[in-house]
Amino acid sequence: MTMDRLRAREFPWTLRPDVTFLNHASTGPLPQRSLDALAEWAVLRAEPWRIALDRQFGLLARGRELCGRLIGADAAEIAMMVNTSYGINFAALSLPLLPGDVVVGSDREFPANVYPWMGLEKKRGVHYRMVPCRDRLADEDAIIAALDLPRVRALAVSWVSFETGKRLDLARLGKACRERGIYFVVDGIQGVGATPIDVRACHVDILACGAQKWLLSPWGTGFLYVRRELVTQLEPADIGWMSGPASADFSRFLDYDLTFHDDARRFEVITLPFQDFAGMGASLDVFLEVGLQRVYDLVRERADQIVAWAMRNRGVRLLTPADAHQRAGIVAVVPSDPLSASARLDAAGVAHSLREGAIRLSPHFYTSAVEIDRALQLMAS
Ligand SMILES: Cc1ncc(COP(=O)(O)O)c(C=O)c1O
């Protein structure tokens, strides 16, 4: 299918001249087929006797499969979650961290990947050390140097910065962690769906990802990856009634047996928002239909377009690294007067974000070059 047809079918508002959406780093729009799936499940939900259990739980099984494919993991390493924060809290509370141990992060992180670690200080006496950024960008050399401080047991970083769009070299950081026996925890929400990742090659131990942004999925959907070898070593921080096989037979709930699944289902806390996972499955189908590599190539082309413009314009400061390997779909720029540029974008219906004094544009694969041009002209005028 051509991109024009896909835009018209899945994102019909792209045909409207008064809307330009460059804000996937905030909330991604739902494709039409996701809306259809939500509507179908809302109707079913009104008549629950029509919902077969295997169809209902099949939504989660399919979610694990699809999310695994997105990041190079097996379905057995994926637990469906309702956002990023639960996954990061899982990491903070389930890793075997002792009083006096140290968790390293970068400063200027989104709070979802800060507060759970700060909270450990109070709860368990685990210290959280933030490594200063350089020019607002996470400094990989300084982060690796910090791993050699005494008692560092975990590194927790965002793959892609919500503020600058800088994409960290996960392979390098993961290797450094593995060599030192340090757990590597990644907040993937600003990268997964925009640019490729292979969690195994990058030695990621735990990756948390909400699906509401770049995966164009309903609020309340997301997933957690836990490296296969760790799955059985970690006890769930929160224990659900389906965390183990004992509840598989719904006619014998009272045969209590707190044995956990030997895959990542042990970390799921049922009951989950099944209807939203139906929407997520439909959204991810769009990615597969377009082809993941094509999705990533298109996101990169659109980001390149903004970067090239910023580099041509003297009055514009590019916060995002110019090197395409160090960014994904977010490009942050500071025009001479960011507030009025943002107001002009707003007035023309160009959805964007103003973050820490910069204009953050975040196009996706279906964004057209013409839409980007429109935004750039408005910022320049
Ligand atoms: C880096 C990062 N992590 C996490 C989140 C959101 O976390 P959650 O999915 O728990 O709402 C955001 C949202 O802006 C983000 O930019």
The ligand as a Gaussian input file, in Angstrom:
#p B3LYP/6-31G(d) Opt

LIG

0 1
 C       11.767000       9.090000      28.872000
 C       10.361000       8.915000      29.331000
 N       10.059000       7.914000      30.170000
 C        8.793000       7.693000      30.566000
 C        7.766000       8.500000      30.147000
 C        6.347000       8.237000      30.563000
 O        6.232000       7.231000      31.500000
 P        4.872000       6.416000      31.631000
 O        4.761000       5.546000      30.405000
 O        5.039000       5.642000      32.870000
 O        3.777000       7.413000      31.719000
 C        8.030000       9.562000      29.290000
 C        6.920000      10.460000      28.866000
 O        7.007000      11.575000      28.554000
 C        9.352000       9.760000      28.855000
 O        9.651000      10.748000      28.000000

